[in-house]
Amino acid sequence: MNRANPIGGVLAGLATFAALCPLMTLFETPSWLGPAIWTIAAVCVTGVVGRWLAPRPVPVALLQIAVVALVLAQLHLGATLENGLPGPETWDLVRHLALEARDTVMGHAAPAPVTPGISAAIGTGAALAALAVDHIGVTRRSPALAGMPLLACYLVSASNSPEPVNALYFLFAAASWLLLMGTVGVDGMRRWSAVVPLRVSTAGRTRDTVAGLSAAAQGLAITALAAAVLLPQVIPHMPTTFLADGLGRASTGRGNSSSAIELNEALDLSRNLRNPSDRPVLTYTTDDKTPGPLRVATVQHFTDNLDDIPADRDALQRGYIPPVAGWDVASRVPTEARTLTVTENHLRAPQLAVPERPVAGELGGTPWTIDSRGTALVQASPGRYTVDYLKVDPSAADLRDLGVAWPSGDRDLEQYMPLDPASADAIRELTSSVVPEGTSPLEAATLIQEHLRDTSTYTYSLDLADPEIGADGQPVSVDPIVHFLRTKQGYCQQFASTMVLMARSRGIPARLAIGFRPGQQDGDGTWSVKASDAHAWPELYFREVGWLRFEPTPGSRSGAAPDYSVVDDGAAGSGTDDTSSSSTSGTPGASESAAPRVPEAQNDAAATGDSGTDATGIAGVPAWAWALLVLTMFALFVASIPLLALVRWRRARARAIDEAALAEVEWQRMMRRISDLGVTPPDGNTPRQAGEYLRRRAHLVGEDQEALGRVVATLERARYAPPGVEVDDIGDDATRVIRAVSTGRRRWDRLWAATGGGDGMRGWRELWHAVTGAPGRLWSRWRQR
């Protein structure tokens, strides 16, 4: 059992877990802890079993890697596995998770959301760290060197946390590592030769000298921990390093952040989406339980800059809201009056974020207006303002009842109809393949949205695909929309622009809106919007309803599509990602081919903030049931160890043919128990040499030394005397020697030896070899026949 070292394995797992705990400061929820704990536990348990089965470190490490790979696959890739093996969708999901983890780290400041990719990345990192710590610190018995992977894990969070890491995190991690080092070190010290007596007797009292040295080391460790916590309070901090220029750059922490932002003037939102600052652009409260995006501008030509948005300067000075085209709503369409109050605003003038269809506003005297496109303009950036707006949320039935035809020749709408000549042919060809002829405008819009949200076809990424290389070795100039349709990779701006053009190709007036997603709601009901919440979406015009928002961007980034864009008539769903899976079911003419099932599930988890691990645990079994099963199996295994030891000893005595054989059985029992206590004579020693070694190593004196002498003398007589010589029973003397050697040993070692742990584990190894060797024996017998 000393070789298996279960205590060291548990401490290695605890130290790894402690080094990972500061990651809780980098993410919104600790939902990644569950998968990480499962992988660390798998490493620890497999390490104990592997060290018990295999005497060499390399097979132990290979066994750990194999088991941990299976656990990681089941936790994060389970739905794509076929009979436990990776299928074609598995590698697509691995790539998807890796890109998602990268985008989360690059595009969010701490605390970042725990997406399925983040959960998988942390679980994999925890597995690698636990493997390194267990292999170096326990299997190879070098716990000091195991501190390097622990330090690496700790620094990932400590150097990226927006605030100084709480000292308790450091104390937990450092104390766990010191405990691992002390436990393995004391165990190694007890294996030394007799240079240091393991126990000494003074004034009739027995003292464990190793325990004294351990106590001195504990004092030094406590002093070092105290100094490590107190000294940083009086010495300057070194410059911090942030992970991929993300996560750690928080406005409340040590990163850089600007005092105000604006959406990119050239209609390229990638810079805003990549902004890692967690400084709020807006904080607001609203009586709307499900607020929609906040619009900053609407554009009709994709070459526009935001600075080119026309404004009525006189209206801006007077500060009123003129009638806006496309806001007329039929009386039969349900509407709700809502109010939004911005309590903190860092958006630069003239940009102002407002909900759809504002009807009144109070900006504290700051001149502002709404132009003919519905864009809010402000003369100076107000710190606080209130906007009353009209929320229109028609159902699909409302749209069908009202009809969706629009008057021809309407000049206000004609400006939202032209196609870009550079991409017109590609847009028409794609739309024809997605929308059947004769489809109503509402059905056409729904089918276009469904097509673009399909994650089996399109990939959300802030990194656009590289341009094609021509024969001359230079990049080929291609229209951005055509490039997106070819590569099927982009972010919200590409998805929204494509839907606008596809809708126009079907005769539906459409325009592009840019602004911000609703953001995250705090516990007190306040919503916070960050720069990375920048978003673009299409707005399509329907008669008697006006401009309606659609969401073609995959749900892992945009969230749910509006209810009115979901036409549910009972048909089978299309299998798009996350919330779009419901938004596309039953659409007339929709493709019934299902998208890969796991990316769908993964995007759904990302949109809802889930960690990506099935709430029911592994393979559909609740996590508590797995834990109970593991604990029950472990309890049965522990209970079987002394039972196997007793069975082996009684069987050996029953097989003894005379008193000499019984003496040999008791000698072997004594040597195995003493070996379990950490004292093992060299191989090849005679009984007399082994006895002398035990006397010196265990410092046996007095009656204990005499008992050992009688055991050795009796064994020599049993081995070398002529047959028929009387041999005494040495069972009592052997037990006395075992008790004498156990004095001064650790309680765990004494308990292990007293219960026959070594014999029990040997019994399990024999059973293991019997089972694993059965095929080979059967093969040998078959060949002999």
C-alpha positions in Angstrom: 0.0 0.0 0.0 3.0 2.3 0.5 3.6 2.0 -3.2 -0.1 2.9 -4.0 0.1 5.9 -1.6 -3.6 6.8 -1.5 -3.0 9.6 1.0 -0.5 11.2 -1.4 -2.9 10.9 -4.3 -5.7 12.6 -2.4 -3.4 15.4 -1.3 -2.2 15.8 -4.9 -5.8 16.2 -6.1 -6.6 18.6 -3.2 -3.6 20.8 -4.1 -4.6 20.9 -7.8 -8.2 21.8 -6.8 -6.8 24.6 -4.5 -4.7 26.0 -7.3 -7.7 26.2 -9.6 -10.0 27.8 -7.1 -8.9 31.4 -7.9 -10.4 30.9 -11.3 -13.7 31.6 -9.7 -12.7 35.3 -9.7 -12.5 35.2 -13.5 -16.0 33.8 -14.4 -19.5 34.7 -13.6 -20.5 31.3 -12.1 -18.6 28.4 -10.6 -20.5 25.9 -12.8 -17.1 24.8 -14.3 -16.2 23.3 -10.9 -18.2 20.1 -11.4 -16.5 18.8 -14.5 -13.1 19.9 -13.1 -13.6 18.0 -9.9 -14.7 14.9 -11.8 -11.5 14.9 -13.9 -9.2 15.6 -10.8 -10.9 12.7 -9.0 -10.4 10.4 -12.0 -6.7 11.2 -12.0 -6.3 10.6 -8.2 -8.2 7.3 -8.2 -6.6 6.0 -11.3 -3.2 6.9 -9.9 -3.8 4.9 -6.7 -5.0 1.9 -8.7 -2.2 2.2 -11.3 0.6 2.4 -8.6 -0.8 -0.6 -7.0 -1.0 -2.6 -10.2 2.2 -1.4 -12.0 5.6 -0.9 -10.3 6.8 1.6 -12.9 5.8 5.2 -13.4 5.2 5.2 -17.2 2.4 2.6 -17.2 0.7 4.4 -14.4 0.8 7.7 -16.3 -0.5 6.0 -19.5 -3.4 4.4 -17.5 -4.3 7.8 -16.0 -4.2 9.5 -19.4 -6.5 6.9 -20.9 -9.1 7.1 -18.1 -9.1 10.9 -17.9 -9.5 11.1 -21.7 -12.6 8.9 -21.4 -14.0 11.1 -18.5 -13.4 14.3 -20.5 -15.1 12.8 -23.6 -18.1 11.7 -21.6 -18.4 15.0 -19.8 -18.0 17.4 -22.7 -18.5 15.3 -25.9 -21.0 12.7 -24.7 -23.8 13.4 -27.1 -21.6 12.9 -30.1 -20.0 9.6 -28.9 -21.2 6.4 -30.6 -21.0 3.5 -28.3 -18.4 5.4 -26.2 -16.2 6.1 -29.3 -15.8 9.4 -31.1 -17.9 9.9 -34.2 -17.8 12.3 -37.1 -19.5 15.0 -35.1 -17.1 14.7 -32.2 -14.2 16.4 -33.9 -16.4 19.2 -35.1 -17.6 19.7 -31.5 -14.0 19.7 -30.3 -13.1 22.5 -32.7 -16.3 24.4 -31.8 -15.5 24.2 -28.1 -11.9 25.3 -28.6 -13.0 28.3 -30.7 -15.7 29.2 -28.2 -13.2 29.1 -25.3 -10.8 31.3 -27.3 -13.5 33.8 -28.2 -14.7 34.0 -24.6 -11.2 34.7 -23.3 -10.4 37.2 -26.0 -13.7 38.9 -26.1 -14.7 39.2 -22.4 -13.3 40.8 -19.4 -13.6 39.1 -16.0 -16.0 37.9 -14.8 -16.6 36.1 -18.2 -19.5 33.8 -18.9 -19.0 30.1 -18.4 -19.7 28.7 -21.9 -19.4 25.0 -22.8 -16.0 25.8 -24.4 -14.8 27.4 -21.2 -16.0 24.5 -19.1 -14.2 22.0 -21.4 -11.0 24.1 -21.5 -10.9 24.4 -17.7 -11.7 20.6 -17.3 -8.9 19.8 -19.7 -6.5 22.1 -18.0 -7.4 20.7 -14.6 -6.8 17.2 -15.9 -3.3 18.1 -17.3 -2.4 19.8 -14.0 -3.6 16.9 -11.9 -1.7 14.4 -14.1 1.5 16.4 -13.7 1.1 16.9 -9.9 0.2 13.3 -9.2 2.9 11.9 -11.5 5.7 14.1 -10.3 4.7 14.5 -6.6 3.3 11.0 -5.8 4.3 8.5 -8.4 7.9 9.7 -8.7 8.0 11.1 -5.1 9.2 14.6 -6.0 6.5 16.8 -4.3 8.7 19.9 -4.4 9.0 19.8 -8.2 5.2 19.2 -8.3 4.9 22.8 -7.1 5.7 24.1 -10.6 2.4 23.0 -12.3 0.5 24.1 -9.2 2.2 27.5 -9.5 1.3 27.7 -13.2 -2.4 27.0 -12.5 -2.5 29.6 -9.7 -0.8 32.3 -11.8 -3.3 31.9 -14.6 -6.0 33.3 -12.4 -3.8 35.5 -10.1 -2.3 37.5 -13.0 -5.7 37.9 -14.8 -8.0 38.7 -11.9 -9.5 42.2 -12.1 -8.9 42.5 -8.3 -6.1 41.3 -6.1 -6.7 37.7 -5.3 -7.9 37.0 -1.8 -5.1 35.8 0.5 -7.3 32.8 1.5 -6.9 31.4 -2.1 -3.2 31.6 -1.8 -3.1 30.1 1.7 -5.4 27.2 0.6 -3.2 26.4 -2.4 0.2 26.8 -0.6 -1.0 24.9 2.5 -2.2 22.0 0.3 1.1 21.8 -1.6 3.1 22.0 1.7 0.9 19.2 3.1 1.6 17.1 0.1 5.3 17.8 0.4 5.3 17.1 4.1 3.4 13.8 3.8 5.5 12.4 1.0 8.7 13.7 2.7 8.0 12.2 6.0 7.2 8.9 4.3 10.6 9.0 2.6 12.3 9.9 5.8 10.9 6.8 7.5 12.6 4.8 4.7 16.0 6.2 5.6 18.7 3.9 7.1 19.3 4.1 10.9 21.2 7.4 10.6 18.2 8.9 12.4 16.6 6.6 15.0 12.9 6.4 14.4 12.0 6.2 18.1 14.0 6.8 21.3 13.1 6.1 24.9 13.9 8.7 27.6 12.6 8.7 31.2 10.3 5.7 30.4 8.6 7.6 27.5 8.8 6.8 23.9 9.4 9.7 21.5 9.1 9.6 17.7 12.1 11.5 16.4 10.6 11.8 12.9 7.5 13.5 14.3 9.8 16.0 16.0 11.5 16.9 12.7 8.1 17.1 11.0 6.9 19.5 13.7 9.9 21.8 13.1 9.2 21.7 9.4 5.6 22.6 10.0 6.7 25.7 12.0 8.9 26.8 9.2 6.0 26.3 6.7 3.6 28.4 8.8 6.2 31.1 9.1 6.8 31.1 5.3 3.0 31.3 4.6 2.6 34.2 7.0 5.6 36.0 5.4 4.2 35.4 1.9 0.9 37.0 2.9 2.3 40.0 4.9 5.3 41.0 2.8 3.2 41.9 -0.4 1.4 44.5 1.7 4.6 46.5 2.2 6.5 46.0 -1.1 5.6 47.3 -4.6 3.6 45.1 -6.9 5.2 43.8 -10.1 3.5 44.7 -13.4 0.6 42.3 -14.2 0.3 40.2 -17.3 -3.1 39.4 -18.8 -4.2 36.3 -20.6 -4.4 37.0 -24.3 -5.2 40.7 -23.5 -8.5 39.6 -22.1 -10.2 38.7 -18.8 -7.9 40.7 -16.5 -8.6 44.1 -18.2 -11.3 45.2 -15.9 -12.2 48.8 -15.2 -12.4 48.0 -11.6 -9.1 46.3 -11.5 -5.6 46.8 -12.9 -6.4 46.9 -16.6 -6.8 49.8 -18.9 -10.2 51.2 -19.9 -11.3 54.4 -21.5 -13.8 56.7 -20.0 -16.2 56.7 -23.0 -16.7 54.6 -26.1 -18.5 54.8 -29.4 -19.5 52.2 -32.0 -17.1 52.0 -34.9 -17.7 54.7 -37.5 -17.0 52.4 -40.5 -19.7 50.0 -39.5 -17.2 47.4 -38.4 -18.2 46.2 -34.9 -15.4 43.8 -34.5 -13.3 46.2 -32.4 -16.2 46.7 -30.0 -17.0 43.0 -29.9 -13.3 42.3 -29.0 -13.2 45.0 -26.3 -12.3 43.1 -23.2 -13.2 45.8 -20.7 -15.9 45.1 -18.2 -16.6 48.8 -17.7 -20.3 49.3 -18.3 -21.1 51.4 -21.4 -24.7 51.7 -20.0 -26.4 50.8 -16.8 -30.2 51.0 -16.7 -33.4 49.9 -15.1 -36.7 49.1 -16.9 -40.1 47.8 -16.2 -39.8 45.5 -19.2 -39.0 42.0 -17.9 -37.5 41.0 -21.3 -35.9 44.1 -22.8 -34.8 44.0 -26.4 -31.6 45.5 -27.9 -30.9 49.2 -27.6 -30.6 50.8 -31.0 -27.9 53.4 -31.7 -28.4 53.8 -35.5 -30.1 52.3 -38.5 -28.5 52.4 -42.0 -29.7 51.6 -45.4 -26.5 51.6 -47.4 -23.6 49.4 -46.2 -21.1 52.0 -47.2 -22.5 54.5 -44.7 -20.5 55.7 -41.7 -22.3 56.6 -38.5 -21.0 60.1 -38.8 -22.8 60.4 -42.1 -26.2 60.0 -40.4 -28.2 63.1 -41.3 -29.7 65.2 -38.5 -32.1 68.0 -38.3 -30.1 70.5 -36.3 -33.1 72.7 -35.6 -35.0 69.7 -34.2 -31.9 68.8 -32.2 -31.9 72.2 -30.6 -35.7 72.1 -29.8 -35.5 68.5 -28.5 -38.6 66.8 -29.7 -39.5 63.5 -31.4 -41.0 64.0 -34.8 -43.2 61.3 -36.4 -41.1 58.5 -37.7 -41.9 56.5 -40.8 -42.7 52.8 -40.2 -43.8 53.2 -36.6 -47.6 53.1 -37.3 -49.1 50.1 -35.6 -52.6 48.8 -36.2 -55.0 48.9 -33.2 -55.4 45.1 -33.2 -51.7 44.6 -32.6 -50.9 44.3 -28.9 -48.6 47.1 -27.6 -47.2 47.9 -24.2 -45.9 51.3 -22.8 -42.6 50.8 -21.1 -40.0 53.1 -19.5 -36.2 52.7 -19.5 -34.0 54.8 -17.1 -30.3 55.0 -17.9 -28.4 55.6 -14.6 -24.9 55.6 -16.2 -24.0 56.5 -19.8 -20.5 56.3 -21.4 -21.6 56.5 -25.0 -20.1 59.4 -26.9 -22.3 62.1 -28.4 -24.0 62.3 -30.9 -24.7 58.6 -30.3 -27.5 57.7 -27.9 -28.8 54.2 -27.1 -32.6 53.9 -26.9 -35.1 51.1 -27.2 -37.2 50.6 -30.3 -40.1 53.1 -30.9 -39.3 55.8 -28.3 -42.2 58.2 -27.8 -40.9 60.6 -25.1 -37.7 61.3 -23.3 -36.1 63.3 -20.5 -32.4 64.1 -20.8 -32.0 66.7 -18.2 -32.1 69.6 -20.6 -29.7 68.1 -23.2 -30.9 68.8 -26.7 -31.8 65.6 -28.6 -34.1 64.3 -31.3 -35.0 61.2 -33.4 -34.4 61.4 -37.1 -36.5 60.0 -39.9 -34.7 56.7 -39.6 -35.5 56.3 -36.0 -31.9 57.1 -34.9 -31.5 59.0 -31.6 -29.1 62.0 -31.7 -27.8 64.0 -28.8 -25.8 67.2 -28.7 -23.9 66.2 -25.5 -23.6 62.9 -23.8 -26.0 62.8 -20.8 -25.0 60.9 -17.7 -28.6 60.0 -17.0 -31.7 59.9 -19.1 -35.2 58.4 -19.2 -37.0 57.2 -22.4 -40.6 56.1 -22.7 -41.1 53.7 -25.5 -43.7 51.5 -27.1 -43.1 47.7 -27.1 -44.7 45.9 -30.0 -44.6 42.1 -29.9 -47.1 40.6 -32.4 -47.6 36.9 -32.7 -47.2 35.1 -36.0 -51.1 34.9 -36.0 -51.3 38.7 -35.7 -49.0 39.1 -38.7 -51.0 36.6 -40.8 -54.3 38.2 -39.9 -53.1 41.7 -40.7 -51.3 40.7 -43.9 -47.8 41.6 -44.8 -48.2 43.3 -48.2 -46.8 46.9 -48.5 -47.8 49.7 -50.9 -45.8 49.9 -54.1 -44.2 53.2 -55.0 -43.7 54.3 -51.4 -40.6 56.4 -51.5 -39.8 56.0 -47.8 -39.6 52.2 -48.4 -38.0 52.2 -51.8 -34.7 53.3 -50.3 -34.7 50.1 -48.3 -35.0 47.8 -51.4 -31.8 48.1 -53.6 -29.3 45.3 -53.7 -25.6 45.7 -53.8 -24.6 45.0 -57.4 -21.3 43.2 -56.2 -23.3 40.6 -54.3 -26.7 40.7 -56.0 -26.3 37.5 -58.0 -25.0 35.5 -55.1 -27.8 36.8 -52.8 -30.5 35.9 -55.4 -29.1 32.4 -55.9 -28.9 31.7 -52.2 -32.4 33.1 -51.5 -33.9 31.0 -54.3 -32.5 27.8 -52.7 -33.7 28.8 -49.3 -37.2 30.3 -50.0 -39.5 28.4 -52.3 -41.5 30.3 -54.9 -44.9 31.5 -53.7 -43.8 31.8 -50.1 -45.4 34.7 -48.2 -43.1 37.5 -46.9 -43.4 36.4 -43.3 -42.6 32.8 -44.2 -39.7 34.0 -46.4 -38.2 36.1 -43.5 -38.5 33.1 -41.1 -36.8 30.7 -43.6 -34.0 33.2 -44.2 -33.5 33.6 -40.4 -33.6 29.8 -39.9 -31.0 29.2 -42.6 -28.5 31.7 -41.2 -28.9 30.5 -37.6 -28.0 26.9 -38.6 -24.7 26.2 -36.9 -24.1 23.1 -39.1 -23.7 25.5 -42.0 -22.5 28.8 -40.5 -19.9 29.5 -37.9 -19.9 32.5 -35.5 -16.4 33.9 -35.3 -14.9 37.4 -34.8 -12.1 36.3 -37.1 -13.1 36.3 -40.7 -11.7 33.7 -43.0 -8.6 34.6 -45.0 -9.2 35.9 -48.5 -8.6 33.6 -51.5 -5.1 33.7 -53.1 -5.0 34.2 -56.8 -2.6 32.7 -59.4 -0.2 35.7 -58.9 0.0 34.9 -55.2 -1.9 37.9 -54.1 -5.2 38.0 -52.2 -8.3 38.1 -54.5 -10.5 41.1 -53.9 -14.0 39.8 -53.2 -17.1 41.6 -52.0 -17.5 41.1 -48.2 -20.9 39.6 -48.5 -19.8 37.2 -51.2 -16.8 36.3 -49.1 -19.1 35.5 -46.1 -21.4 33.3 -48.3 -18.4 31.4 -49.5 -16.6 30.9 -46.2 -19.8 30.9 -44.0 -17.8 32.4 -41.1 -18.5 35.8 -39.5 -20.1 37.7 -36.7 -23.4 39.5 -36.2 -22.6 42.2 -38.8 -22.2 39.7 -41.6 -25.3 37.6 -40.6 -27.5 40.7 -40.3 -26.3 42.3 -43.6 -26.9 39.0 -45.4 -30.4 38.7 -44.1 -31.1 42.4 -45.1 -30.0 41.7 -48.7 -31.8 38.3 -48.9 -35.1 39.9 -47.6 -34.7 42.7 -50.2 -34.2 40.2 -52.9 -37.7 38.9 -52.0 -39.2 42.3 -52.1 -39.3 42.9 -48.4 -38.0 46.4 -47.3 -35.1 45.8 -44.9 -32.4 47.8 -43.1 -29.5 47.2 -40.7 -29.7 48.3 -37.1 -26.7 48.5 -34.8 -26.6 49.0 -31.1 -26.2 46.8 -28.0 -27.7 43.6 -26.7 -29.7 44.1 -23.5 -26.7 43.1 -21.3 -26.7 41.3 -18.0 -29.1 41.9 -15.1 -27.6 42.2 -11.6 -29.3 41.0 -8.4 -30.8 44.4 -7.7 -32.5 44.5 -11.1 -30.0 46.8 -12.8 -28.9 45.9 -16.3 -25.3 46.4 -17.4 -24.2 46.7 -21.0 -20.5 46.3 -22.0 -18.7 47.3 -25.2 -18.6 43.6 -26.1 -22.4 43.6 -26.1 -22.3 45.5 -29.4 -24.7 43.9 -31.9 -26.2 44.3 -35.4 -29.5 43.0 -36.4 -31.9 43.3 -39.4 -35.2 45.1 -39.3 -37.9 44.2 -41.9 -41.0 46.2 -42.7 -44.5 44.8 -42.5 -47.6 46.8 -43.2 -49.7 48.0 -40.2 -46.9 46.7 -37.9 -43.9 48.7 -39.1 -40.2 47.7 -38.6 -39.7 44.4 -36.9 -36.5 42.9 -35.6 -35.2 39.5 -36.7 -32.1 37.6 -35.3 -30.1 35.6 -37.9 -27.0 35.6 -35.8 -26.6 32.1 -34.1 -28.2 32.0 -30.7 -24.9 31.4 -28.7 -24.2 35.1 -29.3 -27.5 36.8 -30.0 -29.9 34.8 -27.7 -33.5 34.0 -28.6 -35.1 35.0 -31.8 -38.3 37.1 -31.4 -41.4 35.1 -30.9 -43.2 36.5 -34.0 -40.3 35.1 -36.1 -41.2 31.6 -34.9 -43.9 30.0 -37.0 -45.0 26.8 -35.2 -47.6 24.7 -36.9 -46.5 21.4 -35.6 -43.9 20.5 -38.3 -40.6 19.1 -37.4 -37.9 21.5 -36.4 -34.9 22.2 -38.4 -32.4 21.6 -35.8 -30.6 24.9 -35.7 -28.7 26.1 -32.7 -30.0 27.0 -29.3 -33.1 29.1 -29.2 -33.3 29.1 -32.9 -34.2 25.4 -32.7 -37.6 26.5 -31.4 -37.8 29.5 -33.7 -37.5 27.4 -36.8 -39.8 24.5 -36.1 -42.8 24.1 -38.3 -41.9 26.8 -40.8 -43.6 26.1 -44.1 -41.1 25.0 -46.6 -38.4 24.7 -44.1 -35.7 22.1 -44.6 -36.2 19.1 -42.2 -32.6 18.1 -42.2 -31.3 18.3 -38.6 -28.2 20.1 -37.7 -25.5 18.2 -35.6 -27.2 17.5 -32.3 -24.3 18.4 -30.0 -23.4 21.8 -31.4 -27.1 22.6 -31.0 -27.0 21.5 -27.3 -23.8 23.3 -26.7 -25.1 26.6 -28.1 -28.2 26.2 -26.0 -26.1 25.9 -22.9 -24.1 28.9 -23.9 -27.2 31.0 -24.4 -28.6 30.1 -21.1 -25.4 30.4 -19.2 -25.0 26.7 -18.5 -21.6 25.2 -18.1 -22.2 22.7 -20.9 -22.4 19.6 -18.6 -25.7 17.8 -18.6 -27.5 18.5 -15.4 -28.3 14.9 -15.1 -24.7 13.9 -14.9 -22.8 11.4 -17.0 -24.8 9.1 -19.4 -28.1 10.5 -18.1 -27.5 9.3 -14.5 -27.7 12.0 -11.8 -24.4 13.2 -10.4 -25.5 12.2 -6.8 -26.2 8.6 -8.0 -22.7 8.4 -9.5 -21.1 9.7 -6.3 -23.1 7.3 -4.2 -22.1 4.4 -6.5 -18.4 5.4 -6.3 -18.6 5.7 -2.5 -20.3 2.3 -2.2 -17.8 0.6 -4.4 -14.9 2.2 -2.5 -16.4 1.1 0.9 -16.8 -2.5 -0.3 -13.2 -2.4 -1.6 -11.9 -1.2 1.7 -13.9 -3.7 3.7 -12.6 -6.5 1.5 -8.9 -5.8 2.2 -8.7 -7.2 5.8 -11.1 -10.1 4.8 -8.7 -11.1 1.9 -5.7 -10.9 4.3 -7.4 -13.2 6.8 -8.4 -15.6 4.1 -4.8 -15.7 2.7 -3.3 -16.3 6.2 -5.8 -19.1 7.2 -5.3 -20.7 3.8 -1.5 -20.7 4.2 -1.8 -22.2 7.7 -4.2 -24.9 6.4 -1.7 -25.8 3.7 1.2 -26.2 6.2 2.1 -29.9 6.5 4.1 -29.7 9.7 5.3 -27.3 12.5 8.3 -26.2 10.3 5.9 -25.0 7.6 3.8 -23.2 10.2 6.9 -21.3 11.4 7.6 -20.3 7.8 4.0 -19.0 7.5 4.3 -16.9 10.6 7.7 -15.6 9.5 6.2 -14.4 6.2 3.3 -12.8 8.0 5.6 -10.9 10.2 7.8 -9.7 7.4 4.8 -8.5 5.3 3.4 -6.6 8.3 6.7 -5.0 9.0 7.1 -4.1 5.3 3.7 -2.4 5.5 5.2 -0.3 8.3 7.9 0.9 6.0 10.8 -1.4 7.1 11.8 -3.9 4.5 15.1 -5.9 4.7 17.1 -6.2 1.5 16.3 -9.1 -0.8 18.4 -12.2 -0.4 19.1 -11.8 3.4 19.2 -14.9 5.5 16.9 -15.0 8.6 19.7 -13.9 10.8 20.7 -11.0 8.5 17.1 -9.9 8.2 16.7 -10.1 12.0 19.8 -7.9 12.5 18.5 -5.4 10.0 15.2 -5.2 11.8 16.9 -4.8 15.2 18.9 -1.8 13.9 16.2 -0.1 11.8 13.5 -0.5 14.4 15.8 0.0 17.4 14.5 -3.1 19.2 15.8 -3.5 22.7 14.9 -5.6 25.8 12.1 -8.1 25.5 11.3 -7.0 21.9 14.9 -7.9 20.8 14.6 -11.2 22.7 11.3 -12.0 20.9 12.9 -11.3 17.5 15.9 -13.5 18.5 13.5 -16.4 19.3 11.7 -16.0 16.0 14.9 -16.0 14.0 16.3 -19.1 15.9 13.1 -21.0 15.5 13.0 -20.3 11.8 16.6 -21.4 11.3 15.9 -24.6 13.2 12.8 -25.2 11.0 14.7 -24.6 7.8 18.0 -26.3 8.5 17.4 -28.9 11.2 16.9 -32.6 10.3 13.2 -33.6 9.7 11.3 -34.5 12.9 13.0 -31.9 15.1 10.4 -30.2 17.3 9.7 -26.5 16.3 7.9 -24.1 18.6 5.0 -21.9 17.6 6.4 -18.4 16.9 3.0 -16.7 16.3 3.0 -14.7 19.6 6.6 -13.6 19.3 6.1 -12.5 15.7 3.1 -10.5 16.8 5.2 -8.9 19.5 7.9 -7.9 17.0 5.2 -6.4 14.7 3.9 -4.3 17.6 7.4 -3.2 18.6 8.2 -2.0 15.1 4.9 -0.2 14.8 5.7 2.0 17.8 6.6 5.5 16.6 5.0 4.9 13.2 2.2 6.9 11.8 -1.3 6.0 12.8 -2.2 5.2 9.2 0.7 2.8 8.8 -0.1 1.1 12.1 -3.8 0.7 11.0 -2.7 -0.5 7.6 -0.4 -3.2 9.1 -2.9 -4.2 11.8 -5.7 -4.9 9.3 -3.4 -6.8 7.0 -3.6 -4.2 4.3 -0.6 -5.5 2.4 -1.8 -9.0 2.3 -5.3 -7.8 1.2 -3.9 -5.8 -1.6 -1.7 -8.7 -2.7 -4.9 -10.8 -2.8 -6.5 -8.3 -5.1 -3.4 -8.2 -7.3 -3.5 -12.0 -7.5 -7.2 -11.8 -8.5 -6.4 -9.1 -11.1 -3.6 -11.1 -12.6 -5.8 -14.2 -12.6 -8.5 -12.4 -14.5 -6.3 -10.5 -17.0 -4.1 -13.6 -17.5 -7.0 -15.9 -18.3 -7.1 -15.2 -22.0 -3.4 -15.9 -22.3 -3.7 -19.2 -20.4 -6.6 -20.3 -22.6 -4.7 -19.4 -25.7 -1.7 -21.4 -24.5 -3.8 -24.5 -23.7 -5.5 -24.3 -27.1 -2.1 -24.1 -28.9 -0.9 -27.1 -26.9 -3.9 -29.1 -28.0 
